[in-house]
Amino acid sequence: MPTDDRSTPPSTPVGPPGEPLRPLEAAELASAPFPYLRWAKAHLSWEAMTAGAPCLGMSGLEPLDAEARAGLGLSPPPEVGAAIANLKAALATRYALSPAHVHLAAGTSHANFAVYLALARGGRVAVETPGYEALHRLAHAVGADLALFARDPRRAYRVDPDSLAAAVDDRTDLIVLTDLHNPSGVRLAEDDLARALTLAHRHDAHVLVDEVYADFDAQERPSAATRDDRVITTNSLTKAHGLPDLRAGWILGAPEVIARIDAWDDLVHPSLPPGPMVDAAAYVPQAPARLPGLRAEAAARAAQVDDWVQATPRVSWTRPDGGLTGLLHLEGLDGDRVAAAAWADQSVRAVPGRFFQQPEALRISFMLPEAELATALDGLRRTLAGCA
Ligand SMILES: Cc1ncc(COP(=O)(O)O)c(C=O)c1O
């Protein structure tokens, strides 16, 4: 388990010479993963700048003004100062939390990395399988051991309690789940989250729930982060909102956990691009009105795939609770071979199940216009019929 970065104040406060640091600030600074950036954020940020005071501290050029940017064919600069605060406030409102419960990130990938780095580096992580490959590989990236627990396909991808219990012990820092589950699209059962939380409390660990597909769930539910201080959730606008270009993501958690993540994130992503954050802040309050239509469309496509599955030999699946992906089990067939043949013979792309630790499977994403989806599924059926 990583040491708590803020729990070991140094004997003598350190900081740049002449800086009037309060003792708490000095301890915080000295124990920060990246002390210089902590200091710079406090003293050189836009919010901290004092108009008219000469500054010898900036390490980059003064940002170009609107006129200079126009001369270069660039759009005007976004409102820098308020962008981050506005987005945090919008997310806090959406989840009925405070801004201190929110850390912004450049997408869920970055959010997940920041959580692993802050809470599990050099430690141990328990992650679901089948699962999103990055959540496994991130453990190694932060020098942590990886233990896997099963989502059981015979029980609609419910967490297998025995394998969860076997994967978590006193060395565990993080227990990691997705909701909706990637690749199957099933909802995280309340009991399964409760079981993970019981273990987290018993072994002094945290539970990370990647909720990047949760907004697609046909059933509206609060974020798992609102349930217990040991839960951290990650999310973004890249999947269920059609705004991948913004790379706007976030982490929700208890303020003291968010503070630890924030400090470690200094090493990774010291600041976020304000332009996309401005758009994200404008979008977030509108999300609840948009989501029902998107969910209904995804449900109609899932029903279309379900009909196809029922009528196609050697294929089965657990119908997703929401979202736009599902895992097709291919009886006795190799997913790599089927994916390659579907592309070569029918120009249909599907993801080999091997990437989700399921070699006899394909993951398909079905949020296509109805007719296009029908054509793709027909092509896949022809490929399957030709497979020995
Ligand atoms: C479970 C899961 N988390 C995170 C990501 C990446 O999300 P983002 O684009 O927000 O980085 C993916 C992408 O497929 C995913 O499946």
The ligand as a Tripos MOL2 file, in Angstrom:
@<TRIPOS>MOLECULE
LIG
   16    16     1     0     0
SMALL
NO_CHARGES

@<TRIPOS>ATOM
      1 C1        -14.1570    0.7720  -19.2950 C.3       1 LIG1
      2 C2        -13.4890    1.8610  -20.0650 C.ar      1 LIG1
      3 N1        -12.9250    2.8820  -19.4020 N.ar      1 LIG1
      4 C3        -12.3260    3.8920  -20.0480 C.ar      1 LIG1
      5 C4        -12.2530    3.9250  -21.4220 C.ar      1 LIG1
      6 C5        -11.5920    5.0930  -22.0860 C.3       1 LIG1
      7 O1        -12.4110    6.2200  -21.9220 O.3       1 LIG1
      8 P1        -11.9350    7.6800  -22.3490 P.3       1 LIG1
      9 O2        -12.1270    7.7780  -23.8400 O.co2     1 LIG1
     10 O3        -12.8480    8.6040  -21.6130 O.co2     1 LIG1
     11 O4        -10.5220    7.8290  -21.9960 O.co2     1 LIG1
     12 C6        -12.8260    2.8820  -22.1580 C.ar      1 LIG1
     13 C7        -12.7390    2.8710  -23.6160 C.2       1 LIG1
     14 O5        -13.1220    1.9740  -24.3150 O.2       1 LIG1
     15 C8        -13.4660    1.8440  -21.4640 C.ar      1 LIG1
     16 O6        -14.0470    0.8390  -22.1140 O.3       1 LIG1
@<TRIPOS>BOND
     1     1     2 1
     2     2     3 ar
     3     2    15 ar
     4     3     4 ar
     5     4     5 ar
     6     5     6 1
     7     5    12 ar
     8     6     7 1
     9     7     8 1
    10     8     9 2
    11     8    10 1
    12     8    11 1
    13    12    13 1
    14    12    15 ar
    15    13    14 2
    16    15    16 1
@<TRIPOS>SUBSTRUCTURE
     1 LIG1         1 GROUP 0 **** ****
